């Protein structure tokens, strides 16, 4: 029932907000679109009966650019983090998601970056695009370094892309641990259960002065932080 209510909420919201989105697009106003997205994720959390406990917000400077990195065990993770991260964060997403009508247009407009995981060269271009956005516009990005959702709830091997991004942009990494979403909505489950979720923001991992040669050490450290 809660999922049906959520779908109705999104359908009505899509109809009502499409003209608003077009106005913001013409005016070039990205921030209100991001704020509407955060509001919608907050309402979604309430409809689904998700209680969220957040720790470590003192580790996040709202005015500093970061690469946020989190474990990924559920479809709930992305929307949840978009809501709780105390910034207007952008996300690097697989390109197929950008085909969603209206929503895909909105994501491109506000600075989300599509990535083709099947092409190394196209993946590099996506990273370069995100680096430019961080340096020129002060954006922060959310990355799931495992590259896909975990099947068993355990933390799996990290890919290097997010670390290349952080080092190239010379911005700190904020490791994030999500607990509880796997139990509420594991991969393959369509309807989430009510329950509690915990999100932990760990202290930032500095990349200033680091190079590609330092990525294995950074990767190991962030893996350990998220896994705690």
HUMONOR-V462658 format. One record per residue. RES is the residue in one letter. SS is DSSP state (H for helix, E for strand, - for the rest). PHI is phi in radians with two decimals (999 if undefined). OMEGA is omega in degrees with one decimal (none if undefined). Layout:
res=RES ss=SS phi=PHI omega=OMEGA
res=RES ss=SS phi=PHI omega=OMEGA
//
This chain:
res=X ss=- phi=999 omega=-179.2
res=X ss=H phi=-1.10 omega=179.4
res=X ss=H phi=-1.16 omega=177.8
res=X ss=H phi=-1.12 omega=178.1
res=X ss=H phi=-1.07 omega=179.4
res=X ss=H phi=-1.12 omega=178.9
res=X ss=H phi=-1.11 omega=177.1
res=X ss=H phi=-1.11 omega=178.3
res=X ss=H phi=-1.02 omega=-179.3
res=X ss=H phi=-1.20 omega=-179.6
res=X ss=H phi=-1.13 omega=178.8
res=X ss=H phi=-1.12 omega=179.2
res=X ss=H phi=-1.08 omega=179.6
res=X ss=H phi=-1.09 omega=-180.0
res=X ss=H phi=-1.16 omega=-175.9
res=X ss=H phi=-1.31 omega=-172.5
res=X ss=H phi=-1.61 omega=180.0
res=X ss=H phi=-1.01 omega=177.3
res=X ss=H phi=-1.09 omega=178.7
res=X ss=H phi=-1.12 omega=178.6
res=X ss=H phi=-1.04 omega=-179.5
res=X ss=H phi=-1.09 omega=177.6
res=X ss=H phi=-1.13 omega=179.0
res=X ss=H phi=-1.11 omega=179.0
res=X ss=H phi=-1.11 omega=178.8
res=X ss=H phi=-1.11 omega=-178.6
res=X ss=H phi=-1.42 omega=-178.7
res=X ss=- phi=1.28 omega=-177.8
res=X ss=- phi=-1.68 omega=-177.3
res=X ss=- phi=-1.53 omega=-172.4
res=X ss=H phi=-1.03 omega=178.8
res=X ss=H phi=-1.06 omega=178.7
res=X ss=H phi=-1.14 omega=177.2
res=X ss=H phi=-1.11 omega=-180.0
res=X ss=H phi=-1.15 omega=176.3
res=X ss=H phi=-1.11 omega=177.7
res=X ss=H phi=-1.07 omega=178.0
res=X ss=H phi=-1.08 omega=179.4
res=X ss=H phi=-1.06 omega=-179.5
res=X ss=H phi=-1.10 omega=178.1
res=X ss=H phi=-1.16 omega=177.6
res=X ss=H phi=-1.15 omega=177.3
res=X ss=H phi=-1.12 omega=179.2
res=X ss=H phi=-1.06 omega=178.8
res=X ss=H phi=-1.03 omega=-179.8
res=X ss=H phi=-1.16 omega=-179.4
res=X ss=H phi=-1.08 omega=-177.0
res=X ss=H phi=-1.39 omega=178.4
res=X ss=- phi=1.28 omega=-179.4
res=X ss=E phi=-1.72 omega=176.5
res=X ss=E phi=-1.76 omega=-173.3
res=X ss=E phi=-1.98 omega=174.2
res=X ss=E phi=-1.85 omega=-177.1
res=X ss=E phi=-2.07 omega=176.5
res=X ss=E phi=-2.13 omega=171.1
res=X ss=- phi=1.49 omega=179.5
res=X ss=H phi=-1.08 omega=177.4
res=X ss=H phi=-1.15 omega=178.6
res=X ss=H phi=-1.44 omega=-176.5
res=X ss=- phi=-1.95 omega=173.3
res=X ss=- phi=-1.50 omega=-176.5
res=X ss=- phi=-1.03 omega=-176.1
res=X ss=- phi=-1.78 omega=-179.0
res=X ss=- phi=-1.78 omega=174.1
res=X ss=- phi=-1.39 omega=-179.9
res=X ss=E phi=-2.42 omega=159.6
res=X ss=E phi=-1.92 omega=177.9
res=X ss=E phi=-1.48 omega=179.6
res=X ss=E phi=-2.20 omega=-176.3
res=X ss=E phi=-2.35 omega=169.6
res=X ss=- phi=-1.19 omega=-173.2
res=X ss=- phi=-2.37 omega=-175.9
res=X ss=- phi=-2.14 omega=-173.8
res=X ss=- phi=-2.74 omega=174.0
res=X ss=- phi=-1.09 omega=-179.2
res=X ss=H phi=-1.26 omega=-169.9
res=X ss=H phi=-1.05 omega=-176.0
res=X ss=H phi=-1.05 omega=178.4
res=X ss=H phi=-1.02 omega=-179.5
res=X ss=H phi=-1.10 omega=-178.8
res=X ss=H phi=-1.21 omega=175.7
res=X ss=H phi=-0.99 omega=-179.9
res=X ss=H phi=-1.35 omega=-170.5
res=X ss=H phi=-1.53 omega=177.5
res=X ss=- phi=-1.09 omega=-174.0
res=X ss=- phi=-1.38 omega=176.7
res=X ss=- phi=-2.61 omega=170.8
res=X ss=- phi=-1.52 omega=-171.2
res=X ss=- phi=-1.44 omega=172.8
res=X ss=E phi=-1.76 omega=-175.5
res=X ss=E phi=-2.32 omega=170.7
res=X ss=E phi=-1.69 omega=-172.3
res=X ss=E phi=-2.20 omega=176.0
res=X ss=E phi=-1.08 omega=-168.3
res=X ss=H phi=-1.09 omega=-178.0
res=X ss=H phi=-1.09 omega=-179.1
res=X ss=H phi=-1.15 omega=-178.0
res=X ss=H phi=-1.30 omega=177.3
res=X ss=H phi=-1.46 omega=179.0
res=X ss=- phi=-1.13 omega=-178.6
res=X ss=- phi=-0.98 omega=177.6
res=X ss=- phi=1.18 omega=-178.9
res=X ss=H phi=-1.06 omega=178.9
res=X ss=H phi=-1.10 omega=177.1
res=X ss=H phi=-1.10 omega=-179.9
res=X ss=H phi=-1.10 omega=-178.6
res=X ss=H phi=-1.14 omega=176.6
res=X ss=H phi=-1.12 omega=-177.3
res=X ss=H phi=-1.07 omega=-176.1
res=X ss=H phi=-1.46 omega=173.0
res=X ss=- phi=1.90 omega=172.0
res=X ss=- phi=-1.13 omega=-175.2
res=X ss=E phi=-2.01 omega=175.9
res=X ss=E phi=-1.37 omega=178.7
res=X ss=E phi=-2.36 omega=176.2
res=X ss=- phi=-1.73 omega=-175.5
res=X ss=- phi=-1.25 omega=-179.1
res=X ss=- phi=-1.54 omega=-176.3
res=X ss=- phi=-2.16 omega=179.8
res=X ss=H phi=-1.12 omega=-177.7
res=X ss=H phi=-1.15 omega=178.7
res=X ss=H phi=-1.22 omega=175.9
res=X ss=H phi=-1.10 omega=178.3
res=X ss=H phi=-1.12 omega=178.6
res=X ss=H phi=-1.12 omega=177.7
res=X ss=H phi=-1.15 omega=177.4
res=X ss=H phi=-1.09 omega=178.7
res=X ss=H phi=-1.07 omega=178.2
res=X ss=H phi=-1.12 omega=178.9
res=X ss=H phi=-1.18 omega=177.0
res=X ss=H phi=-1.03 omega=179.7
res=X ss=H phi=-1.07 omega=179.8
res=X ss=H phi=-1.14 omega=177.9
res=X ss=H phi=-1.17 omega=-175.8
res=X ss=H phi=-1.21 omega=-173.6
res=X ss=H phi=-1.59 omega=-174.1
res=X ss=H phi=-2.05 omega=178.6
res=X ss=- phi=1.29 omega=-179.4
res=X ss=- phi=-1.21 omega=165.6
res=X ss=- phi=-1.96 omega=-179.2
res=X ss=E phi=-2.20 omega=173.7
res=X ss=E phi=-1.79 omega=-178.9
res=X ss=E phi=-2.23 omega=168.2
res=X ss=- phi=-1.84 omega=-170.1
res=X ss=- phi=-1.13 omega=175.6
res=X ss=- phi=-1.26 omega=177.0
res=X ss=- phi=1.56 omega=179.9
res=X ss=- phi=-2.81 omega=179.7
res=X ss=- phi=-1.25 omega=178.1
res=X ss=- phi=-1.25 omega=178.1
res=X ss=- phi=-1.44 omega=-173.4
res=X ss=- phi=-2.07 omega=179.4
res=X ss=- phi=1.47 omega=179.5
res=X ss=- phi=-1.57 omega=178.7
res=X ss=- phi=-1.41 omega=-176.9
res=X ss=- phi=-1.96 omega=-174.3
res=X ss=- phi=-0.94 omega=-180.0
res=X ss=- phi=-1.52 omega=169.9
res=X ss=- phi=-1.61 omega=-172.4
res=X ss=- phi=-1.49 omega=-170.7
res=X ss=H phi=-0.93 omega=-179.1
res=X ss=H phi=-1.12 omega=180.0
res=X ss=H phi=-1.31 omega=173.9
res=X ss=H phi=-1.08 omega=177.6
res=X ss=H phi=-1.04 omega=-177.1
res=X ss=H phi=-1.12 omega=-179.6
res=X ss=H phi=-1.20 omega=-179.6
res=X ss=H phi=-1.12 omega=179.9
res=X ss=H phi=-1.50 omega=-179.1
res=X ss=- phi=1.00 omega=177.0
res=X ss=- phi=-2.11 omega=-179.1
res=X ss=E phi=-1.16 omega=173.1
res=X ss=E phi=-1.76 omega=172.7
res=X ss=E phi=-1.86 omega=175.4
res=X ss=E phi=-1.25 omega=179.7
res=X ss=E phi=-2.24 omega=174.6
res=X ss=E phi=-1.92 omega=176.4
res=X ss=E phi=-1.88 omega=178.3
res=X ss=E phi=-2.18 omega=173.9
res=X ss=- phi=1.92 omega=-177.2
res=X ss=H phi=-1.21 omega=179.0
res=X ss=H phi=-1.13 omega=179.9
res=X ss=H phi=-1.20 omega=-177.4
res=X ss=H phi=-1.48 omega=-178.5
res=X ss=- phi=-2.71 omega=178.6
res=X ss=- phi=-1.21 omega=179.0
res=X ss=- phi=-1.01 omega=-178.8
res=X ss=- phi=1.73 omega=179.2
res=X ss=- phi=-1.55 omega=-176.4
res=X ss=- phi=-1.58 omega=-175.0
res=X ss=- phi=-1.93 omega=179.1
res=X ss=- phi=-1.37 omega=174.0
res=X ss=- phi=-1.64 omega=171.7
res=X ss=- phi=-1.18 omega=175.8
res=X ss=E phi=2.83 omega=-176.3
res=X ss=E phi=-1.81 omega=178.7
res=X ss=E phi=-2.25 omega=177.3
res=X ss=E phi=-2.11 omega=178.1
res=X ss=E phi=-2.13 omega=-178.0
res=X ss=E phi=-2.04 omega=173.7
res=X ss=E phi=-1.63 omega=-179.9
res=X ss=E phi=-1.48 omega=178.3
res=X ss=E phi=-1.02 omega=-178.4
res=X ss=E phi=-1.11 omega=175.6
res=X ss=E phi=-1.82 omega=-174.1
res=X ss=- phi=-1.29 omega=176.0
res=X ss=- phi=-2.10 omega=-178.7
res=X ss=- phi=-1.02 omega=-179.6
res=X ss=- phi=1.43 omega=180.0
res=X ss=- phi=-1.43 omega=177.8
res=X ss=- phi=-2.23 omega=178.8
res=X ss=H phi=-1.00 omega=180.0
res=X ss=H phi=-1.12 omega=-178.7
res=X ss=H phi=-1.54 omega=-174.6
res=X ss=H phi=-1.05 omega=179.0
res=X ss=H phi=-0.99 omega=179.0
res=X ss=H phi=-1.20 omega=178.0
res=X ss=H phi=-1.07 omega=-178.9
res=X ss=H phi=-1.05 omega=-179.7
res=X ss=H phi=-1.11 omega=-178.7
res=X ss=H phi=-1.16 omega=-179.2
res=X ss=H phi=-1.17 omega=176.9
res=X ss=H phi=-1.02 omega=179.8
res=X ss=H phi=-1.12 omega=-179.5
res=X ss=H phi=-1.10 omega=-177.5
res=X ss=H phi=-1.14 omega=-177.5
res=X ss=- phi=-1.34 omega=-178.8
res=X ss=- phi=-1.45 omega=none
//
